[in-house]
Amino acid sequence: MTISAYIGIGANLGDARAMVEYAIEKLRSLPQTQFKQASSLFITAPIDSSGDDYINAVAVLETDLEAQVLLEHLQALELACGRERPYRNAPRTLDLDLLLYGQQTINTEHLTVPHPRMTERAFVLIPLLQLDPFIEIPGKGAAHQFAQAVADQGIRKL
């Protein structure tokens, strides 16, 4: 069964813009998956973190992969791009988050969908709403209702 999956993409180490653009290209070649669209690129200040500003985007895929398998592909791409996890919210060469997986709610040891902090982050909500202004977050409602709460977070389109 084909599922719409939304992927959050971010980087703030090295050439972050090139890394986000590279990740978008690599998402196009995932098995059993059709790349649909990516948002614009946005620049944002780190939240609960340090380091340089982030480059962020959101992509939407149509996939036949199970959520855990899709996550494993995303993590393999992160590792291939030099991702290290020395501490929580450390600066990163590439961060790929499975934000939404259809209308499913998933809560396992390795995966929580919808992404637990997506409604608190302008760098997720703004690109997500650019792709689908009427998108619903399972268990939370319309994504646009959370935009005002993140309006103070600096974000600008590249």
C-alpha positions as CSV (number, residue, x, y, z in Angstrom):
1,M,0.0,0.0,0.0
2,T,1.4,3.3,-1.0
3,I,1.8,5.9,1.8
4,S,2.6,9.6,1.7
5,A,5.6,10.3,3.8
6,Y,7.0,13.7,4.8
7,I,10.7,14.0,5.5
8,G,12.3,16.9,7.4
9,I,15.8,17.7,6.0
10,G,18.3,19.9,7.8
11,A,22.1,20.6,8.0
12,N,24.3,23.2,9.6
13,L,27.9,21.8,9.3
14,G,30.1,22.3,6.2
15,D,28.3,23.4,3.1
16,A,24.8,22.9,4.6
17,R,23.0,24.1,1.5
18,A,24.8,21.7,-0.8
19,M,24.1,18.8,1.7
20,V,20.4,19.5,1.8
21,E,20.3,19.7,-2.0
22,Y,22.3,16.4,-2.2
23,A,19.9,14.7,0.3
24,I,16.9,15.8,-1.8
25,E,18.5,14.2,-4.9
26,K,19.2,11.0,-3.0
27,L,15.6,10.8,-1.8
28,R,14.7,10.6,-5.5
29,S,16.4,7.2,-5.7
30,L,15.0,5.4,-2.6
31,P,13.6,1.9,-3.5
32,Q,9.9,1.4,-3.8
33,T,9.5,5.2,-3.5
34,Q,8.4,8.0,-5.8
35,F,9.7,11.4,-5.0
36,K,6.9,13.9,-5.3
37,Q,8.1,17.3,-4.2
38,A,10.4,19.3,-2.0
39,S,9.7,22.7,-0.3
40,S,11.9,25.7,-0.8
41,L,15.1,25.8,1.2
42,F,14.9,27.9,4.4
43,I,17.6,29.3,6.7
44,T,16.9,29.1,10.5
45,A,18.8,29.7,13.7
46,P,19.5,26.6,15.8
47,I,16.8,25.7,18.4
48,D,17.9,23.9,21.6
49,S,21.3,23.6,19.9
50,S,24.3,25.6,18.9
51,G,26.4,26.2,15.9
52,D,25.8,27.8,12.5
53,D,22.4,28.5,11.1
54,Y,20.6,25.5,9.5
55,I,19.4,25.0,6.0
56,N,16.1,23.2,6.1
57,A,13.5,21.8,3.8
58,V,10.7,19.2,3.7
59,A,10.1,16.6,1.0
60,V,7.1,14.4,0.3
61,L,7.4,10.9,-1.0
62,E,5.0,8.2,-2.0
63,T,6.4,5.0,-0.7
64,D,5.6,1.3,-0.4
65,L,8.3,1.0,2.3
66,E,7.3,0.2,5.8
67,A,8.0,3.2,8.2
68,Q,10.9,1.4,10.0
69,V,12.5,0.5,6.6
70,L,12.1,4.0,5.4
71,L,13.7,5.3,8.6
72,E,16.6,2.9,8.1
73,H,17.2,4.3,4.6
74,L,17.1,7.8,5.9
75,Q,19.6,7.0,8.7
76,A,21.9,5.2,6.2
77,L,21.9,8.4,4.1
78,E,22.7,10.4,7.2
79,L,25.7,8.1,8.0
80,A,26.9,8.2,4.4
81,C,27.0,12.0,4.7
82,G,29.1,11.9,7.9
83,R,26.3,12.3,10.5
84,E,27.6,11.9,14.0
85,R,25.5,11.9,17.2
86,P,27.9,13.0,20.0
87,Y,25.1,14.5,22.0
88,R,21.4,15.4,21.7
89,N,20.8,18.2,19.1
90,A,24.4,18.4,18.2
91,P,25.3,20.3,15.0
92,R,24.9,18.0,12.0
93,T,26.1,17.4,8.5
94,L,22.7,16.0,7.7
95,D,19.5,15.4,9.6
96,L,16.6,13.5,8.1
97,D,13.4,13.1,10.1
98,L,10.4,11.0,9.2
99,L,7.7,13.6,10.1
100,L,4.6,12.0,8.9
101,Y,3.8,8.6,7.5
102,G,0.3,8.8,6.0
103,Q,-2.2,9.3,8.8
104,Q,-0.5,6.7,11.0
105,T,0.6,7.2,14.6
106,I,3.7,5.1,15.4
107,N,5.4,4.9,18.7
108,T,8.2,2.4,19.0
109,E,11.6,2.4,20.6
110,H,13.2,3.8,17.4
111,L,10.5,5.8,15.7
112,T,7.8,8.2,16.8
113,V,5.4,9.5,14.1
114,P,4.2,12.2,13.9
115,H,7.5,13.6,14.8
116,P,7.0,14.7,18.5
117,R,8.3,18.3,18.2
118,M,7.2,19.1,14.6
119,T,4.4,21.5,15.8
120,E,7.0,23.4,17.8
121,R,9.4,24.1,15.0
122,A,9.0,26.8,12.3
123,F,11.7,25.0,10.3
124,V,9.3,22.0,10.0
125,L,5.9,23.7,9.9
126,I,6.7,26.5,7.3
127,P,8.1,24.1,4.6
128,L,5.5,21.5,5.4
129,L,2.7,24.1,5.0
130,Q,4.3,25.3,1.7
131,L,3.9,21.8,0.4
132,D,0.3,21.3,1.7
133,P,-1.4,24.3,3.4
134,F,-4.2,22.0,4.6
135,I,-2.2,19.1,5.9
136,E,-3.4,17.4,9.0
137,I,-1.2,16.0,11.7
138,P,-2.6,12.8,13.2
139,G,-3.8,13.3,16.7
140,K,-3.1,17.1,16.6
141,G,-5.3,18.5,13.8
142,A,-4.5,21.0,11.1
143,A,-0.8,22.0,10.9
144,H,-1.6,25.6,10.2
145,Q,-3.1,26.1,13.6
146,F,0.5,25.8,15.1
147,A,2.1,28.4,12.9
148,Q,1.3,31.3,15.1
149,A,3.0,29.6,18.1
150,V,6.3,29.5,16.1
151,A,6.1,32.9,14.6
152,D,8.9,34.3,16.8
153,Q,11.3,31.7,15.5
154,G,13.5,33.3,12.8
155,I,13.1,31.6,9.4
156,R,13.6,32.9,5.9
157,K,13.3,31.4,2.5
158,L,16.6,31.1,0.5
